């Protein structure tokens, strides 16, 4: 039973002509080219390079890159709509597109110089190069500033030694942004000081790709550990100010949270639609399953929570597009979107009963894919910390 999401959810604002055309063509492509192979890709775990290249031709690998660098220069609201559509059909592909755009490309766009934009953005926007972003290490996950990978200053270049893990596009990327330590924090400094970011060519000697991870879900998204053995990087590849990259990292993560929230919503939406159709068609005790209040109330709760999450996504996206502080809104959207998405998938499995546990009905894949959204770009617990901290500021 191969499914695809049936329609874009009703919005309180009218889509522009450009948005309507873009989303319409994307939906057609997803239905014809992506949905039919989603189950097979999940089973094989094969990275769908061909589809990713087609996404590149559609401008989806440079969504927020300026047109002068070959990008589509889309606003964040439109980007979120696109990611939701992709996620509703294939979570793995959504993660690929989201991470390429918001993390690697997004970091270069945010912190890079004009020359670095000229050097790196065109190939990332065109899809000639796929991007990866290296922050997490075996000993530093939620405590991102505790990273230990070190870049030693040699004058014209830096020598990097250390390791990263859970790197999306780890084996298939050609361009990496690596977050490393270049300096000790010093007396009276926070340990987030002394962290820098570098752009690294994938072909660089000393960049060693590990074996792809075997995961619960998102199986056709490439996730790999990396290690660095005397990896030489030109000093000109330093992104932003030396030792001050942690602030940029937090900004990049905030942008990424909008995309992860949209991903969770898209997966939850697909599960809701499938469950609703099943409940209307399935006969139990002489009437449709949807007439059972226990089932209909689950569907109502799914729809309510997903819509509330979508509104938070649009708020965060609109604040970002307006150049305003959106970190609190992004954390709220990410927490709500991921939790609502996982809950919707879980309820869908319950409504389908035994069928929900079978791969051909796909809601079990949606649940497995959605579960990552409560971890990536900051766990639920981290989002609660950010929300509490930012909320309490108004009373201090």
C-alpha positions as CSV (number, residue, x, y, z in Angstrom):
1,X,0.0,0.0,0.0
2,X,2.0,3.0,-1.3
3,X,0.6,6.3,-0.2
4,X,1.2,10.0,-0.8
5,X,-0.2,12.9,1.0
6,X,-3.4,14.1,-0.8
7,X,-3.5,17.8,-0.4
8,X,-1.7,20.8,1.1
9,X,-3.4,21.7,4.4
10,X,-5.8,24.6,4.5
11,X,-3.9,27.8,5.3
12,X,-5.2,31.1,6.7
13,X,-3.2,33.0,4.0
14,X,-3.3,32.7,0.2
15,X,-0.3,31.2,-1.5
16,X,1.4,33.4,-4.1
17,X,1.3,32.3,-7.7
18,X,5.0,31.3,-7.4
19,X,4.3,29.2,-4.3
20,X,1.2,27.6,-5.9
21,X,3.2,26.6,-9.0
22,X,6.2,25.4,-7.0
23,X,4.3,23.3,-4.6
24,X,2.0,21.9,-7.3
25,X,4.9,20.7,-9.4
26,X,6.6,19.3,-6.3
27,X,3.6,17.4,-5.3
28,X,3.3,15.9,-8.8
29,X,6.9,14.8,-8.8
30,X,6.6,13.3,-5.3
31,X,3.5,11.3,-6.2
32,X,5.0,10.0,-9.5
33,X,8.7,9.6,-8.7
34,X,9.2,9.4,-5.0
35,X,6.2,7.7,-3.3
36,X,6.3,4.5,-5.3
37,X,9.8,3.6,-4.2
38,X,9.6,4.8,-0.5
39,X,9.1,1.3,1.0
40,X,11.8,-0.2,-1.1
41,X,14.3,2.5,-0.2
42,X,13.5,2.1,3.4
43,X,14.2,-1.6,3.2
44,X,17.4,-1.3,1.2
45,X,18.8,1.7,2.9
46,X,20.2,2.9,-0.4
47,X,20.8,6.6,-0.7
48,X,18.6,7.9,-3.6
49,X,21.2,10.0,-5.4
50,X,19.1,10.1,-8.6
51,X,16.2,11.7,-6.9
52,X,18.4,14.1,-5.0
53,X,19.9,15.2,-8.4
54,X,16.3,15.8,-9.6
55,X,15.6,17.8,-6.5
56,X,18.7,19.9,-7.4
57,X,17.3,20.5,-10.9
58,X,14.1,21.8,-9.2
59,X,16.1,24.3,-7.2
60,X,15.6,22.5,-3.9
61,X,19.2,22.3,-2.9
62,X,19.7,26.0,-2.8
63,X,16.3,27.1,-1.5
64,X,17.5,30.1,0.5
65,X,20.7,30.8,-1.5
66,X,20.6,34.1,-3.3
67,X,19.9,34.0,-7.0
68,X,23.3,35.5,-7.9
69,X,24.9,32.3,-6.6
70,X,22.4,30.0,-8.5
71,X,19.9,29.6,-5.6
72,X,16.2,29.9,-5.5
73,X,16.3,32.7,-2.8
74,X,13.0,31.4,-1.2
75,X,11.7,32.8,2.0
76,X,11.6,30.6,5.1
77,X,7.8,30.1,5.1
78,X,8.0,28.7,1.5
79,X,11.0,26.5,2.5
80,X,9.0,25.1,5.4
81,X,6.1,24.3,3.2
82,X,8.4,22.4,0.8
83,X,10.0,20.4,3.6
84,X,6.6,19.4,4.9
85,X,5.5,18.2,1.5
86,X,8.6,16.1,1.0
87,X,8.4,14.6,4.5
88,X,4.8,13.6,3.9
89,X,6.1,11.2,1.2
90,X,9.6,10.3,2.4
91,X,11.2,11.4,5.6
92,X,14.7,10.3,4.5
93,X,14.6,12.6,1.5
94,X,13.3,15.4,3.6
95,X,16.2,15.1,6.1
96,X,18.6,15.1,3.2
97,X,17.2,18.3,1.7
98,X,16.7,20.0,5.1
99,X,20.2,19.3,6.4
100,X,21.9,20.2,3.1
101,X,20.1,23.6,3.1
102,X,19.9,24.6,6.7
103,X,23.2,23.2,8.2
104,X,26.1,23.1,5.7
105,X,24.8,25.6,3.2
106,X,23.1,27.7,5.9
107,X,26.2,28.0,7.9
108,X,28.3,29.2,5.0
109,X,25.5,31.6,4.0
110,X,25.2,33.0,7.6
111,X,28.9,33.2,8.5
112,X,30.9,33.1,5.3
113,X,32.6,36.1,3.6
114,X,31.7,37.4,0.2
115,X,34.6,35.4,-1.3
116,X,33.5,32.2,0.5
117,X,30.0,32.7,-0.8
118,X,31.4,32.9,-4.3
119,X,33.6,29.9,-3.8
120,X,31.2,27.4,-2.1
121,X,27.5,28.4,-2.6
122,X,27.1,27.9,-6.4
123,X,28.1,24.2,-6.3
124,X,26.0,23.6,-3.2
125,X,22.9,25.3,-4.7
126,X,23.2,23.5,-8.0
127,X,23.6,20.1,-6.4
128,X,27.0,19.5,-7.9
129,X,28.2,19.2,-4.3
130,X,26.2,17.8,-1.4
131,X,26.8,19.4,2.0
132,X,27.4,17.9,5.5
133,X,27.7,19.6,8.8
134,X,29.9,18.2,11.6
135,X,29.1,19.2,15.2
136,X,28.3,16.1,17.3
137,X,31.1,14.0,18.8
138,X,31.1,10.8,20.8
139,X,31.5,12.8,24.0
140,X,29.5,15.9,23.1
141,X,25.8,15.7,22.0
142,X,23.4,18.0,23.7
143,X,26.4,19.7,25.4
144,X,27.7,20.8,22.0
145,X,30.4,23.1,23.4
146,X,32.2,20.2,25.0
147,X,33.6,19.1,21.6
148,X,37.2,18.0,21.5
149,X,38.2,17.9,17.9
150,X,41.1,20.3,17.6
151,X,42.5,22.4,14.8
152,X,46.1,23.4,15.3
153,X,47.2,26.7,13.8
154,X,50.2,26.2,11.4
155,X,50.0,29.7,9.9
156,X,48.7,29.3,6.4
157,X,46.7,26.2,7.3
158,X,45.2,24.3,10.3
159,X,45.7,20.7,11.1
160,X,42.6,18.9,12.4
161,X,42.5,15.8,14.5
162,X,39.5,14.2,16.1
163,X,36.2,12.7,15.2
164,X,32.5,13.4,14.7
165,X,29.4,11.2,14.7
166,X,25.8,11.0,13.4
167,X,26.8,13.1,10.4
168,X,24.0,13.4,7.8
169,X,25.4,13.0,4.2
170,X,28.6,11.8,5.9
171,X,29.7,9.5,3.0
172,X,28.0,11.2,0.1
173,X,28.9,14.9,0.8
174,X,31.6,16.8,-1.2
175,X,31.6,19.9,1.1
176,X,31.8,19.7,4.9
177,X,31.5,22.4,7.5
178,X,33.3,21.2,10.6
179,X,33.0,22.7,14.1
180,X,36.2,22.3,16.0
181,X,38.2,23.8,18.8
182,X,41.1,26.2,17.8
183,X,41.8,27.8,21.2
184,X,41.5,27.1,24.9
185,X,38.7,29.3,26.5
186,X,41.2,31.0,28.8
187,X,40.6,32.3,32.4
188,X,37.1,33.6,33.0
189,X,35.8,32.5,29.7
190,X,33.0,30.1,29.0
191,X,34.1,26.8,27.4
192,X,32.1,27.6,24.3
193,X,34.8,30.2,23.6
194,X,37.6,29.0,21.4
195,X,35.3,27.1,18.9
196,X,35.7,27.8,15.2
197,X,34.2,26.5,11.9
198,X,35.9,25.5,8.7
199,X,34.8,24.5,5.2
200,X,36.5,21.4,4.1
201,X,36.7,19.7,0.7
202,X,35.4,16.1,0.8
203,X,38.5,14.9,-1.1
204,X,40.9,16.3,1.5
205,X,43.5,13.7,2.7
206,X,42.9,12.9,6.3
207,X,39.1,13.1,6.2
208,X,38.0,9.5,6.8
209,X,34.4,8.4,6.4
210,X,33.2,5.6,8.6
211,X,30.6,2.9,8.0
212,X,27.0,4.1,7.6
213,X,25.0,3.7,10.7
214,X,22.2,1.1,11.0
215,X,19.3,3.1,12.3
216,X,15.7,2.7,13.5
217,X,14.4,4.9,10.7
218,X,15.3,7.3,8.0
219,X,17.2,4.4,6.5
220,X,17.9,5.9,3.1
221,X,19.4,9.0,4.6
222,X,23.1,8.7,4.9
223,X,24.4,8.9,8.5
224,X,28.1,8.3,9.2
225,X,30.9,8.9,11.7
226,X,33.9,10.9,10.5
227,X,37.4,10.9,11.8
228,X,40.3,13.3,11.0
229,X,43.9,12.4,10.9
230,X,46.2,15.4,10.3
231,X,43.5,16.9,8.1
232,X,45.0,20.0,6.5
233,X,42.6,22.9,5.9
234,X,43.7,26.3,4.4
235,X,43.4,29.2,6.9
236,X,41.2,31.0,4.3
237,X,38.5,28.3,4.9
238,X,37.8,29.6,8.4
239,X,34.1,30.6,8.6
240,X,33.5,33.8,10.6
241,X,35.7,34.9,13.5
242,X,38.2,32.5,15.0
243,X,37.2,31.2,18.4
244,X,33.7,32.8,18.1
245,X,31.8,30.2,16.0
246,X,29.6,28.9,18.8
247,X,27.2,31.8,18.4
248,X,27.0,31.0,14.6
249,X,26.3,27.4,15.5
250,X,23.4,28.3,17.7
251,X,22.0,30.5,14.9
252,X,22.3,27.6,12.4
253,X,20.6,25.2,14.8
254,X,17.7,27.6,15.2
255,X,17.2,27.7,11.5
256,X,17.5,24.0,11.3
257,X,14.8,23.5,14.0
258,X,12.2,25.1,11.7
259,X,13.0,22.5,9.1
260,X,12.9,19.6,11.5
261,X,9.6,20.8,12.9
262,X,8.2,20.9,9.3
263,X,9.5,17.4,8.8
264,X,7.7,16.1,11.9
265,X,4.5,17.8,10.8
266,X,4.7,16.3,7.3
267,X,5.2,12.8,8.6
268,X,2.4,13.2,11.1
269,X,0.1,14.7,8.4
270,X,0.7,11.7,6.1
271,X,-0.1,9.4,9.0
272,X,-3.3,11.3,9.9
273,X,-4.5,11.2,6.3
274,X,-3.9,7.5,6.0
275,X,-5.6,6.8,9.4
276,X,-8.6,9.0,8.5
277,X,-9.2,7.2,5.1
278,X,-8.8,3.8,6.8
279,X,-11.3,4.8,9.6
280,X,-13.9,5.9,7.0
281,X,-13.5,2.7,5.0
282,X,-13.1,0.1,7.8
283,X,-16.3,-1.5,9.0
284,X,-16.6,-2.6,12.6
285,X,-19.7,-3.8,14.4
286,X,-21.8,-2.8,11.4
287,X,-20.6,0.8,11.0
288,X,-17.5,2.7,10.0
289,X,-14.6,2.8,12.4
290,X,-14.7,6.6,12.2
291,X,-18.1,6.6,13.9
292,X,-16.4,5.2,17.0
293,X,-15.9,8.1,19.4
294,X,-12.6,6.7,20.7
295,X,-11.2,6.7,17.1
296,X,-12.7,10.0,16.0
297,X,-11.4,11.8,19.0
298,X,-7.9,10.5,18.2
299,X,-8.2,11.8,14.7
300,X,-9.4,15.2,16.1
301,X,-6.4,15.4,18.5
302,X,-4.0,14.5,15.7
303,X,-5.4,17.2,13.5
304,X,-5.4,19.8,16.3
305,X,-1.9,19.2,17.5
306,X,-0.4,19.2,13.9
307,X,-2.2,22.4,13.1
308,X,-1.0,24.1,16.2
309,X,2.5,23.0,15.4
310,X,2.2,24.3,11.9
311,X,1.2,27.7,13.2
312,X,4.3,27.8,15.4
313,X,6.5,26.9,12.4
314,X,5.0,29.7,10.3
315,X,5.5,32.1,13.2
316,X,9.2,31.1,13.6
317,X,9.7,31.3,9.8
318,X,8.1,34.7,9.5
319,X,10.2,36.1,12.3
320,X,13.3,34.8,10.6
321,X,12.3,36.3,7.3
322,X,11.7,39.6,9.1
323,X,15.2,39.6,10.5
324,X,13.9,39.4,14.1
325,X,14.9,37.2,16.9
326,X,13.3,33.8,16.3
327,X,15.3,31.4,18.5
328,X,12.4,31.0,21.1
329,X,9.8,30.6,18.3
330,X,12.0,28.0,16.6
331,X,12.5,26.0,19.7
332,X,8.7,26.1,20.4
333,X,8.0,25.0,16.8
334,X,10.6,22.3,16.9
335,X,9.3,20.8,20.1
336,X,5.7,21.0,19.2
337,X,6.2,19.8,15.6
338,X,8.3,16.8,16.5
339,X,6.1,15.7,19.4
340,X,2.9,16.2,17.4
341,X,4.4,14.3,14.5
342,X,5.4,11.3,16.5
343,X,2.1,11.2,18.4
344,X,0.1,11.3,15.1
345,X,2.1,8.4,13.7
346,X,1.6,6.5,16.9
347,X,-2.1,7.1,16.9
348,X,-2.3,6.1,13.3
349,X,-0.7,2.7,14.1
350,X,-3.3,2.3,16.9
351,X,-6.2,3.1,14.6
352,X,-5.0,0.7,12.0
353,X,-4.4,-2.0,14.6
354,X,-2.6,-5.0,13.2
355,X,-2.3,-3.4,9.8
356,X,-0.5,-0.4,11.3
357,X,2.3,-2.8,12.4
358,X,2.8,-4.1,8.9
359,X,5.2,-2.4,6.5
360,X,2.9,-2.3,3.5
361,X,0.7,0.2,5.3
362,X,3.6,2.6,5.9
363,X,2.5,4.2,9.2
364,X,5.1,2.2,11.0
365,X,7.8,3.7,8.7
366,X,6.4,7.1,9.3
367,X,6.7,6.6,13.1
368,X,10.3,5.3,12.8
369,X,11.2,8.3,10.6
370,X,9.4,10.8,12.8
371,X,11.1,9.6,16.0
372,X,14.4,11.2,15.0
373,X,12.8,14.7,15.0
374,X,12.6,14.6,18.8
375,X,16.4,14.2,18.9
376,X,18.0,15.9,15.9
377,X,18.8,19.7,16.1
378,X,18.4,19.5,19.9
379,X,16.4,17.0,22.0
380,X,13.0,17.7,23.6
381,X,14.9,18.4,26.8
382,X,17.1,21.0,25.2
383,X,14.1,22.7,23.7
384,X,12.4,22.9,27.1
385,X,15.6,24.4,28.5
386,X,15.7,27.1,25.8
387,X,12.0,27.9,26.1
388,X,12.1,28.2,29.9
389,X,15.2,30.4,29.7
390,X,13.9,32.7,27.1
391,X,10.4,32.9,28.7
392,X,11.8,33.8,32.1
393,X,13.9,36.6,30.7
394,X,10.8,38.8,30.6
395,X,10.4,38.6,34.4
396,X,14.0,39.3,35.3
